[in-house]
Amino acid sequence: MKIELKNLQKTYKDGKSALKGLNLTLASPSLIGLVGPNGAGKSTLMKLLTANLFPSSGEIIVDGLPLEKQETLFKSSLGYLPQEFGLFEDLTTRQFLDYMAALKCIDKKAVEAEIDRVVSLTHLGDKRNSKIRTLSGGQKQRVGIAQALLGDPKLIILDEPTVGLDPAERVAFRRLFTDTAKSRLVILSTHIIEDVQSACDHLIVLNRGEVRYAGAPEELMAQNDAASLETAYMALMDGREEE
């Protein structure tokens, strides 16, 4: 999958300019880290990339065609975990995933095998028949990740997926995201810079609706002679704030 953002702009009705002329190319296979301070435009960009919002101007081109001309087809190949994801508390994990599989129009004959696959990937086997209201915060987060993986989508967008996970789980899920991105496009929006340094092969830094950096994490570290990506990121942001 190849997604091209061409002079992408989004201005809300109150006059707030959330994105200002973004030009980016996102192509699989890749695990892309999307970072930036609050209000940088990350949430707006993800809403545009999931066709839950449309740009004020500019284009999103997916595999050579405008997104708006293939919205239904595009969404059928999308897995999405928003930061605030509602779960039906009285359903079991399996029932909830079955419901999400129906929304994704996954073949009924393949549903049970697909649920088994994502339950295994997210280490929820012992919680398969537990009601969601009995799960811990971290377990609920894993259910959210599991539904995003349903249907083996070509594009997976994850907003703060490791929030609520303990350190060992975070390491395990970073590995899962890395493995998943070997054959598709995965976009990981996070405030945890360590997750990006450990897992992502590409980094996009947004601030005030503009791209401040797009490239390999290692290149940003080299540019700032930094031993860690977090140090390089802070140097980049401090420099931009002074301009």
N, C-alpha and C positions, 0 to 999 in steps of 0.2 A: 504493500500500500504506500502511496505517495500523496502527501497533503501539501499543497502550496498555499501560503497566505500572501495575498498580493494587495499591498497598501491597505491593510485591514484596519478599519476605524469603527469605534463604537462610542456614540454620544447618547447619554440618557436624556429623558424629557426635561430633567431639571438643569440641563446644560453641562452636566459633569461629563468630561471626556475620559472614558475608561481605557481606551486603546487608541494610540495615535500612529497610524500608518505602519503597521507591522508587515514586514516582509521576511518570511521564513519558509524553509522547506523541511518537512518532517517525513522521513522515509523509513520503511522497515527493511531489514530487521534492526531495531534499535531500542534502547531503554533511555528515554530522555527525562532528565530531571528538570522540573520547572520550579524556580525559586524566586523569591522577592519579598519585600516587606508587605504588611497589610496595606491594602489599597493600591497595590502595584498593577492590578489588572488580571491577575491569575484566574480568579473565579470567572470573570467575564470571558476570558479566552476559552476556558473549559466549556462554558455554556455555548459559545459559538461553535466549538469543535464537536459538540454533541447535538447540534441543531436544536437546542432548547432556547436559543436566542439568535437573532439575525443581525448582521453588521449594518451600520449606518451607511458605510460605503466600503468599497474594496470587495475582494472575492476570496472565497475558499474553494480551491480546486482539488478534487479528489480523483486520483487516477485519470486526470485529463478532462474531467467533467465538473461543472459547477455543482456544489453541494446541494443547492436548492432544487436542482433538477433530478436528484437521485436520493432525496431525503429518506424515503422508506427503505430502499435497498441499503443505504449507508447505515441506518440504525440497526438493521438486521445483522451487521457485521461489527457491532460496537458492544463493548463491555464497559460499564461505567459505575464507579463508586464515588458518589458525591460526599462531601465532608459531613453533611447532616443527612443521614440515610434512615428513613423510617422502616421499622420492622413491625410485623404483626405479632404482638407479644403472646397471643394465645395459640399461635400455630407452633408446631414443632419445626425444628430445623429442616427436616425433610419436606414437610408440607409447604413451608415457605419457599424452598428451592423449587418445588414442583410448580407452585404458583408463578414464580419468576420464569421458569422454563416455558410455561404456557404463554406468558406475555411476549417471550422471545420467539414464539412459534417454532419451538424445537419439536421435531418429529416425536410423536407419542411413543413410538416403538423404541426410541433412543433415550428417552427421558431418564429411566432408572439408572442406566449405565452412565449417563452424563452426571447425574447427581452423585453416584458413587465416586466418579472421578474427582469432582471438585471437593467433595467431603474429605477424600483421602489427601488431596493436595493441601487442604487447609487444616488438617489434623482435627477434624470434627467428628471422627467415627464414633466416639463414645457419647457424643451429644446429638447424634442423628435424630433420635426420637424424643429428645428433651424439648419442652416448650421454651420458646425464646425468652420468656420473662424470667426463667430460672437461670439463664446464662450470665456469666460475668461480662463486664464491659469489653474485655479483650476477646472473649468468645463471640460476642455479638459483632465485633469488628471483623472477625474471621468469617462470619456468615456473610457479611457485606462483601468481603473479598471473593468468597465462593460464588455469589450470584453474579459478580462481574466476570468471572471466568466461564460461566455457563455458556455452552454453545461454541466454545473454542473460537472466540471472535478475533478478527484480524487487527482490530484496534482496541486497546484497553486503556482507559483513562482512570487514574486512581488519585483521589484527593485526600491527602493525609492518611494513607492506608495503615501506617504503623502506629498511629496514635492509640494509646490504650493497651498496646502490646508490651509484655515484659521484655527485657534485653535479649533473652535467648530466642523468643518468638520473633523479635525484630530481625535478628540475624538470619533465622530460618526463612522468613518471608522475603528478605532481600535476595536470598538465593533463588527463591521461587520466581520472583520478578525477573531476575537475570536469566534464568532458564527459559521462562516464558517468552522473553524478548528475543530469543535466538531465532524465532521464526515469525515474528510479527512486530508491530509497533506498539510500544508501551510508553505512556506518558505518566510520570510520577510527580505530582505536585506535593511539596513538602516544606516544612520549616526545619526539618532535621537534616542539616548539611551532611552529616556523617552517612546518612542513607544514600545520598547522591554520590559521595566519594567512593563508597564501597560497592555500589551497584551500577551506576549509570555510565554509559559511554559517551553521552552528549549532555550538555547543560545549556539551559536558557535562563537568563536572569532578566526579570522584568522590574522596572521601577517607574512609577508615574506614567504607566501606559506605554512605555517605550522599551525596546530591547536594549539592554545594557551590555549583554554578552551572549554570544551563541557559538558554541564550539566544544571541544573536548575539555573535561574538567582539568586534566593534566596541563593543558595549554594555559589556562587561567592561573594555575599555581605557578607555572614557569614565568609567566609575564610579571608576576608580583613577587618572585623569588620566595615563595611561601612553602612551608613544610606541610601544610594542611589546606584543604579546600576551604574550610571555614575562615582561615586567616586571609586567603586570597579573596574570598567573597566580601569580607568586611573591608578590605583595602579598596576593592572596586566600589563598594557602596559609599565609603567615606570620600573617595575621590570625586564621585559624581555629585555628592551633596555639596561639595565645595565649589563646584562649577557654577 
